[in-house]
C-alpha cells in the first residue's frame, strides 16, 4: 500500500480491513442484541435469593449468566472495533457508549450475584460442581471461591461499586492534564519550529543532533516541573485509593490485593526485582558502550535513546511480512502458521492507517468472531514486522484458548498474554538475524542486534525499575510516610541512579519521569511486561532447541486459556516464574547481545 496519503475509512479496500461480519452481518442485528441485554439482566435478577436453594437452580442461573456475559462481550466487541477503526465516526462512538451504559446498568442490578453465590456453604457448592453438568462452570466457581476471603457483603460490595467511578478521578485528571492541558511548545529543527508533543517527544530524543535532544528534553520536563505539585498530589491520591481498597477488603497490602486474584505470589514480584539488581552491571556496561559509540565525554539522560546504528532502509510489503512471520514461526508447526497467516490475509487484520484510526496496534479476541488484529503497517518499517508477529501471538493465544475451553473459562490473564506475543518477536528476531548473516549483510545484522538490545532493555530492565518504584511508593504510604512531591521525586531519582549507573548524568528535572507514566495509575501492572518477556525468551529457547515434547508443552500453555491460574499454565509450558532462573536466563540473553554489539561497534 502506498503510504504517501492517508485515506478516509470509506476509501479503504475491503481486503485491507478486518471482517466484522463474523460478529454481526449488519448494524440491525447488533441493535437487536443490544436491546436484549436488559431482559437478560432482568432474568438474572429473578434468581436473587434463590442461588443457594438447590443444584439445579444454580445451574440454570449459571447458564443464564453465561448467555448474558456472552451477549455483552459480543456487542461491545463489535462496537469497540468499529470505533477503533475510525474514532471520528460518531455512530461508532455512540454504539460503544450505549453498550457501556447497558453494561453499567446491568452490573448495578447484579451486585447481589457474587456475594450471594459465595454465601452458599463451601461443602454444598463444592459437592454440586462435581456433577458432570457443571463441567463448563466449575472453573469459574472455583476461581470465585478463591476470592471469598476478600469478598464483602452485598451492601458493602454495592458501596465499593458506587465508588468505582469516583476512584478514577486521579487517573482521569492526570490524563486531561497530561494529554490535553499541557503545552510543550516547539523545538528548532531544520530551521523551523517543530511542535513538541507526546508523539514527537521520542522522535526528538532519537535525533542525531544533540542540541535538539537537549532542547526537547529540557522543554518537555520543564512543563512537568511547572505542574509537579499537582502531578504528585494526583499520584499520591491514586496510591491512597489502592491502599483504601486493599484495606477495605482485608488484604495485608496493596501489592497482595493486586496479585491475589491470579494467585501470583509476592515471590514472583520480588524475585524479578532482586534478580535484575544482580545483573545491573551488564546494563551499566551497555550505557558505557553507548557513551563510547556516540563519542561523548559524558552520557546524559537525553542521550540514552538515540540509535547506535542508523536505521536500515528496507521495504517489506504486508504480504512479504506475513511470509517472514510464517517462516520465523515454523517451529510451532503448520497448524499455527497456516491459521495465523491465513487470518492475517483473510479477515482478521485491519492493515493500514486511515483517517481517524487508533494509533499503534492491538489484538482483540472474543469468544465469537475472529481474534482481530489492528495494525498501522508501514512497508518501510522493519519494526512493523515484529509488531505483526507480536499481535499475531496474542491472537493465536486467543484462538487456541477459545478452541479449547468453554466460555466461562476461556479468557487468559494479562500475566500470560505478554508471553505468547514476545515469544513470537524472539523467533522473528532470530530468523531475520540468521537471514541477514546468511546474506552477508553486516549492517542489517548489527541493526537488528542493536534493536533487540533496546527492546529487552525497555521491557525487562525499565519495566522492572517502574515496578520497583510502584512498590516503594505504595510501601512508603502504607508505612505512614505521606507521598509528597519531594518524596516521590527522591524515590524515583534513587532508582534512576541505581539502574542507569555511574555513566549517566541526570538533570535536576530527570526524576519527574516518575510523574508522567500513565501505567502508574493502574498499580502493579507493568511488572507483567518484564515477567512476560522473561518467560517468552526461556520458552523460545526451549522450543527451538527442543523437540516435539517441548513444542507440545508450549501448546498446553496456549490452550489453557483461563482454565488454570497463570503460574500453573506457564509451568505446563516448561517455565516456573516463582524461581529466578527464567529472569536470569533472559538477562543472560541480554548480556550475550551486548557482547555482540560491543564486538561490532567498538
KEKOL-731829 format. One line per 5 residues: their letters; for each residue z, x, y of C-alpha. Coordinates in steps of 0.1 Angstrom, whole numbers, always signed. Each point is the difference from the previous one (the first is absolute). Example, Ala and Ser with C-alpha at 12.3 -4.5 7.8 and 13.67 -1.06 7.14 Angstrom:
<gukes>
AS	+78/+123/-45 | -7/+14/+34
</gukes>
This chain:
<gukes>
XXXXX	+0/+0/+0 | -8/+13/+35 | +32/+5/+19 | -15/+2/+35 | +7/-36/+7
XXXXX	+28/-23/-9 | -13/-34/-11 | +16/-34/+4 | +15/-14/-31 | -27/-26/-3
XXXXX	-27/+27/-1 | +16/+20/-29 | -22/-4/-32 | +17/-18/-28 | -3/+30/-23
XXXXX	+23/+20/+24 | +27/-28/+1 | +26/-10/-26 | -7/-32/-19 | +28/-24/+8
XXXXX	-16/-29/-20 | +20/+13/-29 | +30/-15/+19 | -17/-30/+16 | -36/-11/+1
XXXXX	+5/-17/+34 | +25/-4/+28 | +3/-36/-10 | +14/+10/-34 | +24/+23/+17
XXXXX	+11/-28/+23 | +8/-23/-30 | +22/+26/-16 | +18/+7/+33 | +7/-37/+4
XXXXX	+14/-2/-35 | +28/+25/+7 | +26/-25/+15 | -3/-22/-30 | +5/+29/-23
XXXXX	+31/+10/+19 | +13/-36/+0 | -4/-1/-38 | +22/+31/-2 | +26/-15/+23
XXXXX	+3/-28/-24 | +16/+24/-25 | +29/+7/+24 | +33/-3/-18 | -18/-3/-34
XXXXX	-11/+36/-8 | +29/+6/-23 | +0/-33/-18 | -19/+12/-31 | -26/+25/-11
XXXXX	-30/-24/+2 | +8/-11/+36 | +1/+37/+11 | -32/+8/-19 | -18/-29/+18
XXXXX	+14/+11/+33 | -12/+36/-6 | -35/-12/-8 | -1/-20/+32 | +14/+30/+19
XXXXX	-28/+22/-15 | -26/-26/+12 | +14/+1/+35 | +1/+38/+2 | -35/+3/-14
XXXXX	-13/-24/+25 | +17/+17/+30 | -13/+34/-11 | -35/-12/-4 | -3/-19/+33
XXXXX	+17/+29/+19 | -23/+26/-17 | -31/-18/+11 | +11/-5/+36 | +14/+35/+3
XXXXX	-32/+16/-12 | -21/-20/+23 | +22/+10/+29 | -1/+37/-9 | -38/-1/-2
XXXXX	-2/-13/+36 | +32/-1/+20 | -19/-16/+29 | -8/-31/-21 | +24/-26/+13
XXXXX	-6/-23/-29 | +11/+27/-24 | +31/+7/+21 | +8/-37/+0 | -4/-1/-38
XXXXX	+25/+28/-4 | +25/-15/+24 | -2/-34/-17 | +7/+16/-34 | +30/+18/+14
XXXXX	+13/-32/+16 | -4/-19/-33 | +18/+28/-19 | +28/+3/+25 | +7/-38/-2
XXXXX	-2/+0/-38 | +24/+30/-3 | +26/-16/+23 | -1/-31/-23 | +3/+22/-30
XXXXX	+31/+20/+11 | +19/-16/-28 | -22/+15/-27 | +14/+34/-7 | +37/-7/+6
XXXXX	-2/-31/-23 | -19/+18/-27 | +25/+29/+1 | +29/-25/-2 | -11/-8/-36
XXXXX	+25/+19/-22 | -15/+33/-13 | +6/-8/-37 | -18/-33/+4 | -31/+12/+19
XXXXX	-3/+32/-21 | +0/-22/-31 | -27/-23/+14 | -24/+28/+8 | +0/+11/-36
XXXXX	-22/-30/-7 | -37/+9/-4 | -8/-27/+26 | +17/+23/+26 | -22/+30/-7
XXXXX	-18/-2/+33 | +32/-4/+19 | +26/+22/-17 | -7/+31/+21 | +2/-20/+32
XXXXX	+34/-14/-11 | +14/+33/-11 | -10/+17/+33 | +16/-29/+19 | +32/+4/-20
XXXXX	+0/+37/+10 | +4/-12/+36 | +29/-24/-8 | +28/+23/+11 | -14/+1/+35
XXXXX	-14/-36/+3 | +21/-22/+23 | +8/-37/-1 | -27/-25/+10 | +16/-4/+35
XXXXX	+3/+37/+5 | -36/+6/-12 | -12/-26/+24 | +18/+18/+29 | -17/+33/-11
XXXXX	-34/-18/-1 | +5/-15/+34 | +8/+35/+14 | -31/+15/-15 | -22/-6/+31
XXXXX	+26/+14/+25 | +6/+30/-22 | -36/+11/+8 | +7/+2/+37 | +5/+38/+1
XXXXX	-32/+5/-20 | -20/-24/+21 | +12/+14/+33 | -8/+35/-12 | -35/-10/-9
XXXXX	-6/-16/+33 | +14/+29/+19 | -19/+26/-22 | -33/-18/-4 | -4/-20/+32
XXXXX	+22/+10/+29 | -2/+38/-2 | -27/+16/+19 | -6/+37/-9 | -26/+7/+27
XXXXX	-30/+23/-6 | -8/+35/-12 | -26/+22/+16 | -28/+9/-25 | -36/+10/+5
XXXXX	+5/-4/+37 | +10/-36/-3 | +33/-20/-2 | +3/-14/-35 | +25/-27/-8
XXXXX	+31/+11/-19 | +10/-27/-25 | +16/-3/-34 | -34/+2/-16 | -13/+30/+21
XXXXX	+33/+19/-3 | -8/+15/-33 | -35/+9/+11 | +14/+19/+30 | +26/+19/-22
XXXXX	-29/+11/-23 | -20/+14/+29 | -8/+37/-1 | +8/+3/+37 | +37/+7/+2
XXXXX	+3/-11/+37 | -13/-34/-11 | +26/-2/-28 | +28/+10/+23 | -10/-25/+27
XXXXX	-3/-28/-25 | +34/+9/-16 | +19/+2/+32 | -15/-32/+15 | +6/-19/-32
XXXXX	+36/+10/-4 | +6/-2/+37 | -5/-38/-2 | +24/-2/-30 | +25/+20/+21
XXXXX	-2/-26/+27 | +10/-27/-25 | +23/+21/-22 | +31/-21/+6 | -17/-33/-7
XXXXX	-16/+14/-31 | +33/+14/-12 | +17/-33/+5 | -27/-18/-19 | +2/+23/-30
XXXXX	+38/-1/+1 | -2/-38/-1 | -23/+2/-30 | +24/+23/-18 | +29/-23/+8
XXXXX	-19/-30/-13 | -6/+19/-33 | +37/+7/-3 | +9/-36/+8 | -22/-13/-28
XXXXX	+13/+26/-25 | +36/-8/+8 | -5/-38/+1 | -12/+2/-35 | +26/+24/-12
XXXXX	-20/+32/-5 | +18/+32/+6 | -27/+14/+23 | -33/-9/+15 | -17/+25/-23
XXXXX	+13/-18/-31 | -11/-33/+15 | -35/+13/+4 | -3/+15/-35 | +19/-25/-21
XXXXX	-26/-27/-5 | -24/+25/-17 | +28/+17/-19 | -7/+33/+17 | +30/+22/-1
XXXXX	+13/+20/+30 | -6/+31/-22 | -38/-5/+4 | +4/+0/+38 | +24/+29/+3
XXXXX	-18/+21/-27 | -32/-3/+21 | +17/+14/+31 | +19/+27/-19 | -31/+12/-19
XXXXX	-21/+2/+32 | +28/+19/+17 | -2/+27/-27 | -37/+3/+6 | -2/+2/+38
XXXXX	-9/+37/-2 | -35/-9/-11 | -4/-24/+29 | +13/+27/+24 | -25/+24/-15
XXXXX	-28/-25/+7 | +10/-2/+36 | -1/+38/+2 | -35/-1/-15 | -9/-26/+26
XXXXX	+12/+22/+29 | -19/+30/-13 | -33/-19/-6 | +2/-16/+34 | +8/+35/+15
XXXXX	+30/-13/+19 | +30/+20/+12 | +22/-30/-7 | -7/-32/-18 | +10/-31/+20
XXXXX	+4/-35/-12 | -34/-10/+15 | -17/+27/-21 | +9/-13/-34 | -28/-25/-5
XXXXX	-31/+18/+12 | -22/+6/-31 | +0/+36/-14 | -34/-5/-14 | -27/-18/+20
XXXXX	-12/-33/-14 | -29/+3/-24 | -29/-22/+10 | -11/-18/-31 | -15/-35/-2
XXXXX	+10/-20/-30 | -14/-36/-3 | +23/-28/-12 | -19/-1/-34 | +2/+38/-3
XXXXX	+38/-2/+7 | +3/-26/-28 | -16/+24/-24 | +23/+29/+11 | +29/-24/-8
XXXXX	-15/-9/-33 | -4/+37/-10 | +34/+11/+13 | +18/-28/-18 | -18/+5/-33
XXXXX	+32/+12/-17 | +12/-36/+2 | -28/-13/-21 | -30/-23/+5 | +18/-33/+2
XXXXX	+19/+13/+30 | -30/+16/+18 | -25/-28/-9 | +24/-26/+13 | +9/+18/+32
XXXXX	-35/+11/+9 | -14/-34/-10 | +25/-16/+23 | -7/+24/+29 | -37/-9/-2
XXXXX	+4/-36/-11 | +23/-20/+23 | +34/+17/+1 | -7/+21/+30 | -6/-7/+37
XXXXX	-17/+33/+7 | -7/+8/+37 | +13/-6/+35 | -9/-31/+19 | +13/-13/+33
XXXXX	+35/-13/-3 | +6/+14/-35 | +34/+14/-7 | +0/+38/+2 | +9/+23/-29
XXXXX	-1/-11/-36 | +20/-21/-25 | +0/-15/-34 | +11/-37/-3 | +2/-14/-35
XXXXX	+14/-34/-10 | +2/-18/-33 | -33/-18/+7 | -32/+14/+14 | -9/+37/+1
XXXXX	+24/+29/+9 | -18/+3/+34 | -5/+32/+19 | -5/+3/+37 | -17/+33/+12
XXXXX	-16/+11/+32 | -22/+25/-19 | -19/+27/+19 | -27/+21/-16 | +10/+32/+19
XXXXX	+37/+0/-10 | +10/+17/-33 | +34/-15/+6 | -14/-35/-5 | -10/+9/-36
XXXXX	+37/+7/-6 | +9/-33/+17 | -24/-18/-23 | +17/+15/-31 | +35/-6/+14
XXXXX	-5/-37/+7 | -19/-2/-33 | +31/+13/-17 | +21/-29/+15 | -27/-25/-10
XXXXX	-2/+12/-36 | +38/-1/-2 | -2/-36/+11 | -29/-7/-24 | +19/+13/-30
XXXXX	+33/-17/+11 | -17/-34/+3 | -18/+5/-33 | +32/+9/-19 | +27/-23/+15
XXXXX	+8/-36/+8 | +1/-9/+37 | +38/+0/+3 | +2/+37/-8 | -34/+16/+7
XXXXX	+7/+15/+34 | +11/+36/+1 | +23/+17/+26 | -10/+22/+29 | +19/+28/-17
XXXXX	-26/-1/-28 | -30/-8/+22 | -4/+33/+17 | -2/+18/-34 | -32/-17/-12
XXXXX	-17/+6/+33 | +9/+36/+5 | -7/+7/-36 | -37/-9/+7 | +0/+22/+31
XXXXX	+11/+30/-20 | -28/-5/-26 | -26/-3/+28 | +13/+32/+16 | -1/+19/-33
XXXXX	-36/-13/-6 | -13/+8/+35 | +16/+35/-1 | -15/+8/-34 | -35/-12/+12
XXXXX	+3/+21/+32 | +9/+31/-19 | -27/-6/-26 | -25/-3/+29 | +13/+32/+16
XXXXX	+10/-19/+32 | +30/+21/+10 | +3/-17/+34 | +2/-35/-16 | +25/+13/-26
XXXXX	+23/+14/+27 | -3/-31/+21 | +9/-22/-30 | +30/+22/-8 | +12/+0/+36
XXXXX	-3/-38/+2 | +19/-4/-32 | +28/+22/+12 | +3/-22/+31 | -1/-31/-21
XXXXX	+29/+11/-22 | +19/+14/+30 | -3/-34/+18 | +9/-21/-30 | +27/+21/-17
XXXXX	+17/+23/+25 | -4/-22/+31 | +9/-33/-16 | +31/+17/-16 | +10/+12/+35
XXXXX	-3/-36/+13 | +20/-12/-30 | +27/+24/+7 | +1/-10/+37 | +4/-37/-11
XXXXX	+28/+9/-23 | +19/+21/+26 | -4/-27/+26 | +13/-27/-22 | +29/+20/-14
XXXXX	+10/+10/+35 | +2/-36/+11 | +17/-11/-32 | +27/+27/+5 | +8/-14/+35
XXXXX	-21/+24/+21 | -21/-21/+24 | -36/+9/+2 | -8/+10/+36 | -31/+16/+16
XXXXX	+16/+34/-3 | +13/-3/-35 | -33/-14/-14 | -19/+29/+17 | +25/+26/-13
XXXXX	-4/-12/-35 | -38/+0/+2 | -2/+34/+17 | +22/+17/-27 | -25/-13/-26
XXXXX	-30/+12/+20 | +15/+34/+1 | +9/+0/-36 | -33/-12/-14 | -24/+19/+24
XXXXX	+21/+31/-2 | +3/+30/+24 | -37/+3/+5 | -3/-32/+21 | +11/-3/+36
XXXXX	+9/-35/+12 | -2/-16/+34 | +30/-18/+15 | -17/-33/-8 | -9/+8/-36
XXXXX	+29/-18/-14 | -13/-33/+15 | -23/-2/-30 | +30/-16/-18 | -2/-29/+24
XXXXX	-37/-8/-4 | -4/-5/-38 | -7/-37/-7 | +10/+3/-37 | +36/+8/+10
XXXXX	+4/-37/+8 | -5/-7/-38 | +29/+21/-12 | -2/+23/-30 | -37/-7/-6
XXXXX	-17/+34/+8 | +16/+19/-29 | -23/-20/-23 | -30/+19/+12 | +17/+33/-9
XXXXX	+11/-12/-35 | -34/-16/-5 | -20/+32/+5 | +25/+20/-20 | -5/-24/-30
XXXXX	-37/-1/+4 | -5/+38/+1 | +21/+3/-32 | -19/-28/-17 | -34/+13/+11
XXXXX	+7/+33/-16 | +14/-16/-31 | -30/-23/-5 | -27/+26/+8 | +16/+27/-21
XXXXX	+11/-24/-28 | -18/-22/-25 | -2/-36/-10 | +37/-4/-2 | +6/+12/+35
XXXXX	-27/-23/+14 | +14/-29/-20 | +34/+6/+15 | -15/-2/+35 | -15/-33/-8
XXXXX	+33/-13/-12 | +12/+6/+35 | -31/-17/+16 | +4/-31/-23 | +37/-4/+6
XXXXX	-4/-18/+32 | +34/-15/+9 | +11/-4/-36 | +22/+31/+3 | +20/+17/+27
XXXXX	-19/+29/+16 | +19/+29/-14 | -5/-15/-35 | -37/-5/+4 | -5/+36/+13
XXXXX	+20/+13/-29 | -25/-17/-23 | -28/+19/+18 | +19/+33/-7 | +19/+7/+32
XXXXX	+37/-4/+7 | +7/-4/+38 | +37/+2/-5 | -5/+37/-8 | -10/+27/+23
XXXXX	-30/+13/-21 | -27/-23/+14 | +8/+8/+36 | +3/+37/-8 | -33/+0/-18
XXXXX	-17/-16/+31 | +16/+26/+22 | -13/+27/-24 | -35/-15/+4 | +4/+3/+38
XXXXX	+10/+36/-4 | -31/+9/-21 | -23/-16/+26 | +17/+19/+28 | -4/+32/-20
XXXXX	-38/-8/-4 | -3/-7/+37 | +17/+33/+10 | -24/+19/-22 | -30/-18/+16
XX	+11/+1/+36 | +20/+33/+5
</gukes>
